[in-house]
Amino acid sequence: MTRISLSLSAFSLIQLLLIFTTSGVTADPLHIPVHRKRSAPRDVHYYAAAADRVRAKYGFPTSGSSKKRNGASISARLGKRASSAGISIINQDDDASYFATLSIGTPGQSMSVVLDTGSSDLWVTGSGCQSCDEQTPTFDSSKSSSFKSSSSSSSSSKGGQTTIQYGSGAVAGALAQETVELGGFTVQGQTFLLADELTSGLLDGPVSGIMGLGFEAIASTDSTPFWQALVNAGDLSSPEMSFWLARESSSSSTTTVDGDTEVPGGVFTLGGTNTSLFSGNVEFLDTQGTPSFWLLNMNALTVQSKSVSLGSSSQLSAIDTGTTLIGGPTDAVQNFYSSIEGSSTVEGQQGFFSFPCSTSLNTTISFGGTAWPISSADMNLGPVSKDSSDCLGGIFDLSLGSNIPENSGNPTWVVGDVFLKNVYTVLRGTASSSSDTPAIGFAQLSTSAGGSGTTTGNADSGSSSSSSSSNGSLRSFKRMSGMVLNGFILLGVVPSLFL
């Protein structure tokens, strides 16, 4: 089986040598630059809008739900397609996003797409896109000998036209099959949406679409996701995707590309893990329910060394790299901030809380036996307003008082990068024909990845969890990665946070 290793050229040479020479790989590493774009300063209004996008994604009412959304005009004209779950969209001006360069067609055309664990569809803009920005690269199907439209494919049951709805807009176009290659891995006849219309602002810069890394159940195209096709074919050394989300620092090197300032990002690994980026074992936990989003049950939350009551709601949590913040049910979030002296609700911003900027929050989350600490810098989104002594908290009220029925399969928590930047994250899939349960794993970041390099303690509550999944062994997460992809993460005024 093929494994290709790629690295972060944005790191210093010393860091590169440390990360990529300490782990044995089966092929020479291929180094691709990884950057993130530094965007305009962020304020409470920015984060409030981001919270509403997360609410829309997971089916909760938004604070401005009575207002007309940007995608309404396209939705009304093209019609809304029912789906089993909400699907996220990554807006470069607002959200953190990882970009990988795909090759689509024969001969291949290079396209940059967002890698998103919160959706499952692959779509790119086509050359006939009527509403795309002039700078958006598009795919020209007439130049590919392997392109096959769904209207001529007996495998399609949708008549070729699909609309994908997002909390902040919509994308529409024709379904097709094409040869898709990513970092040396190829899927023949991959179903994707060739977009000819999308809501203004969904894409900008060099990005042409999205590759979803979730499960097929939430795919609007009813297609097998690219990563799942690779697992089914046995092309990966291990059925895993791993993330290290880097934290920007004042000393980060920068480059300028087409007027945008870019800073170092993180590492995405397809086909295994990168042992130089974490220390100790990976704590694997089986996902919950029918695979859709990547879901775990939260079993403990602490702040200032106090255990937080999680309330009466379900604690089903979506692990989502496409979300900056942590959102939770109303009662649990209120309990969290009631344990912080001087905290209060933010006037005019429903669901948000503030606390004294002088307070350093000591927060941990547990999904199994390990209590994972969150950096106080990640929990502090910055002053509520200019010259304010109160700062915005990184956990917000996701549900706004609405109730999610038990056993509904819908998450009540969305755990994003406020938490994920503090751990090494491994998503372990299974072949479609397998009866095994997918799993999610976390590990302590190594010193070379900005962590302490030491393992964390056990949670105050919850049973002690094995560091391996029910499938059992350490062999698959103690090896070097299959592949690291080129990515860009958008940064704002709070350097350690992105959407």
C-alpha positions in Angstrom: 0.0 0.0 0.0 1.2 3.5 -0.8 2.0 6.0 1.9 3.3 9.5 1.0 4.5 12.0 3.6 4.3 15.8 3.1 5.4 18.5 5.5 5.0 22.1 6.5 7.5 24.2 4.6 6.4 27.2 6.7 8.2 25.7 9.8 11.8 26.4 10.6 14.3 24.0 9.1 15.0 22.6 12.6 11.3 21.9 13.2 11.0 20.2 9.8 14.0 18.0 10.5 12.6 17.1 13.9 9.1 16.3 12.7 9.9 14.4 9.6 13.2 12.6 10.2 12.3 11.1 13.6 9.7 8.9 12.1 10.3 6.1 9.6 8.3 6.3 6.4 8.1 4.0 3.4 8.5 6.7 0.8 10.6 9.8 0.5 8.6 12.8 2.0 7.2 15.3 -0.4 7.1 18.8 1.2 4.2 21.1 0.4 3.8 24.6 2.0 1.1 25.0 4.5 -0.1 28.5 5.4 -3.1 30.3 6.8 -4.4 33.7 5.8 -4.4 36.4 8.3 -7.8 38.1 8.1 -9.3 41.3 9.5 -9.6 41.8 13.3 -12.5 39.9 15.0 -15.0 41.2 17.5 -18.0 40.0 19.4 -20.3 40.5 16.3 -18.0 38.3 14.2 -18.2 35.5 16.8 -21.9 35.9 17.2 -22.3 35.4 13.4 -20.1 32.4 13.6 -22.1 30.9 16.4 -25.3 31.3 14.3 -23.6 29.4 11.4 -22.9 26.6 13.8 -26.5 26.6 15.1 -27.8 26.4 11.5 -25.4 23.6 10.7 -26.7 21.4 13.5 -30.4 22.3 13.3 -30.7 24.7 16.2 -32.6 28.0 16.0 -30.3 31.0 15.4 -30.4 34.3 17.3 -31.4 35.9 14.0 -33.6 33.1 12.7 -36.4 35.5 11.7 -34.0 37.3 9.4 -33.7 36.4 5.7 -30.5 34.5 5.0 -28.1 35.3 2.2 -28.8 32.0 0.4 -32.6 32.6 0.3 -32.7 33.8 -3.3 -30.9 30.8 -4.7 -32.8 28.4 -2.4 -36.1 29.8 -3.5 -35.3 29.6 -7.2 -33.6 26.2 -7.2 -35.5 24.5 -4.4 -34.3 23.1 -1.1 -33.2 19.4 -1.1 -34.1 17.5 2.0 -31.2 15.9 3.8 -30.7 13.8 6.9 -28.5 16.4 8.6 -27.3 20.0 8.3 -24.1 20.6 6.4 -21.5 23.2 7.1 -20.0 25.7 4.7 -16.6 27.3 5.1 -16.4 31.0 4.2 -12.8 32.1 3.9 -13.6 35.5 5.4 -15.2 34.0 8.4 -14.2 30.4 9.0 -11.0 28.3 9.5 -10.4 26.1 6.5 -7.8 23.6 5.3 -7.0 23.6 1.7 -5.7 20.6 -0.3 -4.8 20.6 -4.0 -6.7 18.0 -5.9 -6.2 16.8 -9.4 -9.5 16.2 -11.2 -10.0 14.8 -14.7 -7.7 13.4 -17.4 -5.4 15.1 -17.9 -5.7 16.4 -14.3 -6.7 19.9 -13.5 -5.5 21.2 -10.1 -8.2 22.5 -7.8 -7.9 23.8 -4.2 -10.7 22.5 -1.9 -11.5 22.9 1.7 -11.1 19.8 3.8 -14.1 19.6 6.2 -15.0 16.9 8.7 -18.4 18.4 9.2 -19.7 17.6 5.7 -19.4 14.6 3.3 -19.8 16.0 -0.3 -17.2 16.8 -2.8 -18.0 19.8 -5.0 -16.0 22.2 -7.2 -17.0 25.2 -9.3 -17.4 24.5 -13.0 -16.4 26.6 -16.0 -20.1 27.5 -16.5 -20.6 28.9 -13.0 -22.8 31.9 -13.4 -22.2 33.4 -9.9 -18.6 32.6 -9.2 -16.1 35.4 -8.6 -13.8 36.1 -11.5 -10.8 34.9 -9.4 -12.3 31.6 -8.5 -10.6 28.8 -10.5 -13.1 26.5 -12.2 -13.1 23.0 -13.6 -13.5 22.6 -17.4 -15.1 19.3 -18.0 -14.7 19.6 -21.8 -11.0 19.2 -21.4 -11.2 15.9 -19.5 -11.5 12.5 -21.3 -12.7 10.8 -18.1 -15.6 13.1 -17.2 -19.0 11.5 -17.1 -22.2 13.4 -16.3 -24.8 11.8 -14.2 -27.4 12.2 -16.9 -25.5 9.6 -18.9 -24.7 7.4 -15.8 -27.0 4.5 -14.8 -25.5 4.8 -11.3 -27.3 8.1 -10.6 -30.8 8.3 -9.3 -31.1 12.1 -9.0 -31.4 13.2 -12.6 -28.1 15.1 -12.4 -29.2 18.2 -10.5 -28.6 18.8 -6.8 -28.8 21.7 -4.4 -26.7 21.6 -1.2 -28.1 23.8 1.6 -25.9 25.4 4.2 -26.6 27.7 7.1 -25.2 30.7 5.2 -26.2 29.9 1.6 -26.5 27.3 -1.1 -24.6 25.7 -3.9 -26.2 24.0 -6.9 -25.2 22.1 -10.0 -25.0 18.8 -11.8 -23.7 15.6 -10.4 -20.9 13.9 -12.3 -18.3 11.2 -12.0 -14.6 11.9 -12.5 -11.1 10.7 -11.7 -9.9 12.4 -8.5 -6.4 12.3 -7.2 -5.1 13.6 -3.9 -1.5 13.3 -2.9 -0.9 10.2 -4.9 -4.2 8.5 -4.0 -6.7 8.1 -6.8 -10.4 7.2 -7.0 -11.9 6.5 -10.4 -15.4 7.6 -11.0 -15.7 9.7 -7.8 -19.2 11.3 -7.7 -19.0 15.1 -7.1 -21.1 18.2 -7.7 -20.0 20.4 -10.5 -21.4 23.7 -9.3 -22.8 26.3 -11.7 -24.4 28.5 -9.1 -23.6 29.4 -5.5 -24.4 32.1 -2.9 -22.1 35.1 -3.2 -19.3 35.0 -0.7 -19.1 31.3 -0.1 -15.7 31.1 -1.7 -12.9 33.5 -2.4 -9.3 33.5 -3.4 -7.9 30.3 -4.9 -10.5 27.9 -3.4 -12.8 26.1 -5.8 -14.9 23.9 -3.5 -15.1 21.5 -0.6 -14.1 18.0 0.1 -16.2 16.6 3.0 -14.5 14.2 5.4 -17.7 13.1 7.2 -19.8 9.9 6.6 -22.0 9.1 3.6 -25.2 9.4 5.7 -25.0 13.2 5.5 -23.9 13.5 1.9 -26.5 15.4 -0.2 -25.1 13.7 -3.3 -25.7 10.3 -1.7 -22.1 9.4 -2.7 -19.3 7.6 -1.0 -16.8 10.3 0.4 -13.3 10.2 -1.2 -11.7 9.1 2.0 -14.2 6.3 2.5 -13.6 5.1 -1.1 -9.9 4.9 -0.3 -10.5 2.8 2.8 -12.9 0.5 1.0 -10.3 -0.1 -1.7 -7.6 -0.8 0.9 -5.4 2.0 -0.5 -4.5 3.4 2.9 -2.0 1.9 5.3 -4.4 2.6 8.1 -8.0 3.9 7.8 -7.2 7.1 9.7 -7.2 10.8 9.3 -5.2 12.9 11.8 -5.0 16.6 12.6 -2.6 18.9 14.3 -4.0 22.4 14.3 -1.1 24.9 14.9 -1.4 28.0 17.0 -0.1 31.2 15.5 2.4 33.1 17.6 3.9 36.6 17.4 7.1 35.0 16.1 5.3 33.1 13.2 6.9 33.7 9.9 4.7 35.3 7.2 4.6 35.4 3.5 2.4 37.5 1.2 0.5 35.9 -1.7 -1.7 38.1 -3.9 -1.9 40.7 -1.2 -2.9 38.2 1.6 -0.7 37.7 4.6 -0.2 34.0 5.3 1.2 32.3 8.4 2.1 28.7 9.3 -0.8 26.3 9.7 -1.0 22.7 10.8 -0.7 19.2 9.5 -3.4 16.9 8.1 -2.4 13.3 7.8 -4.3 10.8 5.6 -3.6 7.1 6.2 -2.2 7.1 9.7 -0.6 9.4 12.2 2.6 11.4 12.6 4.3 10.2 15.8 6.5 13.2 16.0 3.5 15.4 16.7 2.2 13.6 19.8 3.5 11.8 22.8 2.2 8.8 24.7 -0.8 6.8 23.6 -3.8 7.9 21.6 -7.0 7.5 23.7 -9.4 6.0 21.2 -13.2 6.0 21.8 -15.9 4.5 19.7 -18.2 6.9 17.9 -21.8 7.1 18.9 -24.9 6.2 16.9 -25.1 5.6 13.1 -22.0 7.2 11.5 -22.9 10.7 10.3 -20.8 13.4 11.9 -17.9 12.3 14.1 -19.7 11.9 17.4 -18.6 11.2 21.0 -20.3 11.5 24.4 -18.8 14.2 26.7 -18.6 12.9 30.2 -16.9 15.6 32.1 -16.2 19.4 32.0 -14.3 21.4 34.6 -13.4 25.0 35.1 -11.2 26.5 37.8 -10.8 23.0 39.2 -14.6 22.7 39.7 -16.7 20.0 38.1 -19.4 21.5 35.9 -22.9 20.0 35.9 -23.7 19.0 32.3 -27.4 19.3 32.9 -30.2 17.1 31.7 -29.6 17.2 28.0 -27.8 14.6 26.0 -24.0 15.0 25.9 -23.6 13.9 22.3 -20.7 15.9 20.9 -19.7 16.5 17.3 -15.9 16.8 16.9 -15.7 19.4 14.2 -12.5 20.9 12.7 -14.6 23.4 10.7 -15.8 25.2 13.9 -13.7 27.6 16.0 -15.7 27.6 19.2 -17.3 25.1 21.6 -21.1 25.2 21.7 -23.2 23.4 24.2 -26.7 23.2 25.7 -28.1 26.1 27.6 -28.1 24.6 31.1 -24.5 23.2 30.9 -23.1 26.5 29.5 -24.8 28.5 32.2 -23.4 26.1 34.8 -19.9 26.5 33.3 -19.9 30.4 33.6 -21.5 30.4 37.0 -18.3 28.8 38.2 -16.3 31.7 37.0 -16.2 34.7 39.3 -17.3 37.9 37.6 -18.8 36.3 34.5 -22.0 37.6 32.9 -24.0 37.4 29.8 -23.0 39.7 26.9 -25.6 42.3 26.3 -27.1 42.2 22.8 -25.3 38.9 21.9 -27.5 36.0 22.7 -25.8 32.9 23.9 -22.4 34.5 24.7 -20.8 35.1 28.1 -17.9 37.3 29.3 -15.5 37.1 32.2 -12.8 39.4 33.6 -9.9 39.6 31.2 -7.5 39.3 34.1 -8.9 35.8 34.9 -7.0 32.9 33.5 -9.4 30.0 32.8 -8.3 26.5 33.7 -10.6 24.3 31.7 -10.7 20.6 30.9 -12.9 18.3 28.8 -13.2 14.5 29.0 -14.8 12.1 26.6 -13.3 9.0 28.3 -10.8 8.6 31.0 -8.5 11.5 30.2 -9.2 15.1 31.2 -7.8 17.2 28.3 -6.8 20.8 29.3 -7.6 23.7 27.1 -5.2 26.7 27.0 -6.5 29.8 28.7 -5.5 31.7 25.6 -7.9 29.6 23.5 -10.8 30.2 25.9 -10.3 34.0 25.7 -11.6 35.5 22.5 -10.6 39.0 23.4 -12.3 42.1 24.9 -16.0 42.3 24.4 -15.6 45.9 23.2 -12.8 48.4 22.8 -11.1 49.2 26.1 -13.4 46.7 27.9 -12.0 44.8 30.9 -14.3 41.9 30.1 -13.4 39.2 27.6 -15.6 36.9 25.5 -15.6 33.3 26.4 -14.8 30.5 24.0 -17.8 28.3 25.0 -21.2 29.6 23.9 -24.9 28.6 24.2 -25.6 26.5 21.1 -29.2 25.5 21.8 -30.6 28.8 23.0 -33.0 27.0 25.3 -34.3 24.5 22.7 -34.4 20.8 23.6 -32.9 17.9 21.6 -34.8 14.7 22.3 -32.8 11.8 23.7 -31.7 9.2 21.1 -32.4 11.7 18.3 -28.8 11.3 17.0 -28.4 15.1 16.9 -25.4 16.5 18.9 -26.0 18.9 21.7 -22.3 19.9 21.8 -20.1 21.0 19.0 -16.5 20.8 19.9 -14.3 22.9 17.6 -10.8 24.3 17.4 -10.9 26.0 20.8 -10.4 22.4 22.1 -8.8 20.7 19.1 -5.7 23.0 19.0 -4.8 21.5 22.4 -4.7 17.8 21.3 -3.6 15.6 18.4 -6.8 14.3 16.8 -7.2 11.0 15.0 -10.4 9.9 13.2 -10.4 6.2 12.5 -12.9 5.0 9.9 -13.9 1.5 8.8 -14.7 -0.1 5.4 -18.3 0.2 4.4 -18.6 -3.6 4.5 -17.1 -3.8 8.0 -19.2 -4.2 11.2 -16.5 -2.4 13.2 -17.3 0.9 14.9 -15.4 4.0 13.8 -13.4 5.7 16.5 -12.0 9.1 17.5 -8.7 9.4 19.3 -6.9 12.2 21.2 -3.3 12.4 22.3 -1.0 14.9 24.0 0.8 17.2 21.7 4.6 16.7 21.5 6.9 19.5 22.3 7.7 20.0 18.6 4.0 20.6 18.1 3.7 23.1 20.8 2.6 20.8 23.6 4.1 19.8 26.9 5.1 16.4 25.7 3.7 14.8 28.8 0.5 12.8 29.2 -2.5 14.3 31.0 -4.3 13.0 34.0 -7.6 11.1 34.4 -10.9 12.9 34.4 -12.6 13.4 37.7 -15.6 11.5 36.4 -16.2 8.8 33.9 -14.7 5.4 33.6 -11.0 5.0 32.7 -10.7 4.4 29.0 -8.2 2.2 27.2 -5.8 4.0 25.0 -6.8 1.7 22.2 -10.2 1.3 20.5 -12.3 -1.8 20.7 -10.4 -3.1 17.7 -7.5 -3.2 20.1 -3.8 -2.4 19.4 -1.3 0.4 19.4 0.2 -0.6 16.1 -1.8 1.7 13.9 -1.3 4.9 15.8 2.4 4.5 16.6 3.4 4.9 13.0 4.3 7.7 10.7 1.6 9.3 8.6 0.3 8.3 5.2 0.2 11.8 3.8 0.3 15.5 4.9 -1.7 17.8 2.7 -1.2 21.5 1.9 -3.5 23.7 4.0 -4.4 27.3 4.8 -6.0 28.4 8.0 -7.6 31.8 8.4 -6.5 33.8 11.3 -8.1 36.8 13.0 -7.3 39.3 15.8 -7.1 36.5 18.4 -4.1 34.7 16.9 -4.9 31.3 18.5 -8.4 31.1 17.1 -9.8 30.5 13.7 -13.1 29.4 12.2 
